[in-house]
Amino acid sequence: MRTNEAFKAEVLRRSSIVKSRQRSLRKILLTCIPLIICCTFVAIYMLKTISQGNIADGAENANDIIGMADGATISSAVKAVISDTDQNNGKDLTVENSTTAASLYSAITNALHNNLQVLDDDIACEGYTVTFTMSSGAIESYTVSGVYICFDSQKFLIGDRYMNEIENLMDEIRKEEFHEKS
């Protein structure tokens, strides 16, 4: 049979083991909780950045850039005015055909969506300006110059495929305008 001293020693030994485990668990929790909180904030920031579509060079969301923010009703272009002093003998071309205007708008916005590369150079964007009147009454203006499209004080480098599509549409519009005048 155990003596009172042996019983007391066994209780103290087990108590010190339990306290040691509690201290160890507390250290682990105090180390992991700040790490978990930090990882959570980083994950939230990254999800927010991805959902906003931020591009590494500082460009905003492509949808916001071309005026189609999430939740906005998408309106179509019903009219386009092309200011192109070189090609049109100093006169503006007005495209009243809503199908043609919508096609040109679609080509320009498609080029921006698929080739979003913001250029930081300070060279002014010179070329022809296409001003669209939307079905909602909003007005959007784009300046097309060679391989660039300028919109909202930013200059975007556009690939050849998309620029060729825009230029082909512009040629068709100019031909239609020429035939209407003849």
C-alpha positions as CSV (number, residue, x, y, z in Angstrom):
1,M,0.0,0.0,0.0
2,R,1.1,3.5,-0.7
3,T,2.1,6.0,1.8
4,N,0.7,9.4,2.0
5,E,4.0,10.8,0.7
6,A,4.1,8.5,-2.3
7,F,0.5,9.5,-3.2
8,K,1.4,13.2,-2.9
9,A,4.4,12.7,-5.1
10,E,2.4,10.9,-7.8
11,V,-0.3,13.7,-7.9
12,L,2.5,16.4,-8.2
13,R,4.2,14.4,-10.9
14,R,1.0,14.1,-13.0
15,S,0.1,17.7,-12.3
16,S,3.4,18.9,-13.6
17,I,3.0,16.7,-16.8
18,V,-0.5,18.3,-17.4
19,K,0.8,21.8,-16.8
20,S,3.7,21.1,-19.2
21,R,1.3,20.0,-21.9
22,Q,-0.9,23.0,-21.4
23,R,2.2,25.3,-21.7
24,S,3.2,23.6,-24.9
25,L,-0.3,23.8,-26.4
26,R,-0.5,27.5,-25.4
27,K,2.9,28.2,-27.1
28,I,1.7,26.5,-30.3
29,L,-1.6,28.4,-30.3
30,L,0.1,31.8,-29.6
31,T,2.4,31.1,-32.5
32,C,-0.2,29.8,-35.0
33,I,-3.0,32.3,-34.3
34,P,-1.2,35.4,-35.6
35,L,0.0,33.4,-38.6
36,I,-3.5,32.3,-39.4
37,I,-4.8,35.8,-39.1
38,C,-2.0,37.1,-41.3
39,C,-2.7,34.4,-43.9
40,T,-6.4,35.2,-43.8
41,F,-5.8,38.9,-44.5
42,V,-3.4,38.1,-47.4
43,A,-6.0,35.7,-48.9
44,I,-8.8,38.3,-48.6
45,Y,-6.6,40.9,-50.2
46,M,-5.6,38.6,-53.1
47,L,-9.2,37.6,-53.7
48,K,-10.3,41.2,-53.7
49,T,-7.4,42.1,-56.1
50,I,-8.3,39.1,-58.4
51,S,-12.0,39.9,-58.4
52,Q,-11.3,43.5,-59.3
53,G,-9.1,42.2,-62.2
54,N,-6.1,44.4,-61.3
55,I,-3.3,44.1,-63.8
56,A,0.4,44.2,-62.7
57,D,1.2,47.4,-64.6
58,G,-1.4,49.3,-62.7
59,A,-4.3,49.1,-65.1
60,E,-7.8,49.0,-63.7
61,N,-10.3,46.4,-64.5
62,A,-10.8,46.1,-68.2
63,N,-14.6,46.3,-67.8
64,D,-14.3,49.5,-65.7
65,I,-12.0,51.0,-68.3
66,I,-14.4,50.7,-71.1
67,G,-17.4,51.7,-69.1
68,M,-19.1,48.3,-68.4
69,A,-18.7,47.9,-64.7
70,D,-20.2,44.9,-62.9
71,G,-23.9,45.3,-62.4
72,A,-24.2,48.0,-65.1
73,T,-26.7,47.6,-67.8
74,I,-24.9,47.1,-71.1
75,S,-26.1,49.5,-73.7
76,S,-25.2,49.3,-77.3
77,A,-23.8,52.0,-79.6
78,V,-26.5,53.5,-81.8
79,K,-24.4,56.2,-83.5
80,A,-20.7,56.9,-84.1
81,V,-18.9,60.1,-85.1
82,I,-15.5,59.6,-86.6
83,S,-13.2,62.7,-86.5
84,D,-10.4,61.9,-88.9
85,T,-9.0,65.0,-90.6
86,D,-6.5,63.1,-92.7
87,Q,-8.8,60.4,-94.2
88,N,-12.0,62.4,-94.4
89,N,-10.7,65.7,-95.9
90,G,-11.2,67.4,-92.6
91,K,-14.8,66.4,-92.1
92,D,-16.4,64.2,-89.5
93,L,-18.0,60.9,-90.6
94,T,-21.3,60.2,-88.9
95,V,-22.4,56.6,-88.7
96,E,-26.2,56.6,-88.2
97,N,-26.6,52.9,-88.9
98,S,-26.8,51.4,-85.4
99,T,-25.6,48.0,-86.6
100,T,-22.4,49.4,-88.1
101,A,-21.9,51.6,-85.0
102,A,-22.4,48.6,-82.7
103,S,-19.9,46.6,-84.8
104,L,-17.3,49.3,-84.6
105,Y,-17.9,49.7,-80.8
106,S,-17.6,45.9,-80.4
107,A,-14.4,45.8,-82.3
108,I,-12.8,48.6,-80.2
109,T,-13.9,47.3,-76.9
110,N,-13.0,43.7,-77.8
111,A,-9.5,45.0,-78.7
112,L,-9.2,46.6,-75.3
113,H,-10.5,43.5,-73.5
114,N,-8.1,41.2,-75.2
115,N,-5.0,43.4,-75.3
116,L,-5.0,45.3,-72.1
117,Q,-1.5,46.7,-71.8
118,V,-1.2,50.1,-70.4
119,L,1.6,52.2,-71.8
120,D,3.4,54.7,-69.6
121,D,4.9,56.8,-72.3
122,D,4.0,60.5,-72.5
123,I,3.5,60.6,-76.3
124,A,0.2,62.0,-77.2
125,C,-2.2,59.7,-78.9
126,E,-2.8,61.1,-82.4
127,G,-5.2,59.5,-84.9
128,Y,-8.8,59.5,-85.5
129,T,-11.3,59.8,-82.7
130,V,-14.4,57.7,-82.6
131,T,-17.2,59.1,-80.4
132,F,-20.1,56.7,-79.7
133,T,-23.5,57.6,-78.5
134,M,-24.9,54.7,-76.6
135,S,-28.6,53.6,-76.4
136,S,-28.6,54.8,-72.8
137,G,-27.5,58.3,-73.9
138,A,-24.0,58.0,-72.6
139,I,-21.1,59.1,-74.8
140,E,-17.8,57.3,-75.1
141,S,-14.7,58.5,-77.0
142,Y,-11.7,56.4,-78.2
143,T,-8.7,57.6,-80.2
144,V,-7.3,55.0,-82.5
145,S,-3.7,55.6,-83.7
146,G,-1.7,52.9,-85.5
147,V,-1.3,50.2,-82.8
148,Y,-2.7,52.2,-79.9
149,I,-6.1,53.0,-78.6
150,C,-6.4,55.9,-76.1
151,F,-9.3,56.0,-73.7
152,D,-9.8,57.6,-70.3
153,S,-6.4,59.3,-70.4
154,Q,-4.6,56.0,-70.9
155,K,-2.9,54.5,-73.9
156,F,-3.2,50.8,-74.7
157,L,-1.1,48.8,-77.0
158,I,-3.3,46.7,-79.3
159,G,-2.4,43.6,-81.3
160,D,-2.3,43.5,-85.1
161,R,-5.3,41.2,-85.3
162,Y,-7.6,43.5,-83.5
163,M,-6.3,46.7,-85.2
164,N,-6.8,45.0,-88.6
165,E,-10.4,44.3,-87.7
166,I,-11.0,47.9,-86.6
167,E,-9.3,49.2,-89.8
168,N,-11.3,46.9,-92.0
169,L,-14.5,48.2,-90.4
170,M,-13.3,51.8,-90.8
171,D,-12.6,51.2,-94.5
172,E,-16.1,49.8,-95.0
173,I,-17.6,52.8,-93.2
174,R,-15.6,55.2,-95.4
175,K,-16.7,53.3,-98.5
176,E,-20.4,53.5,-97.5
177,E,-20.0,57.2,-96.8
178,F,-18.4,57.7,-100.2
179,H,-21.2,55.7,-102.0
180,E,-23.9,57.6,-100.1
181,K,-22.4,61.0,-101.3
182,S,-22.1,59.8,-104.9
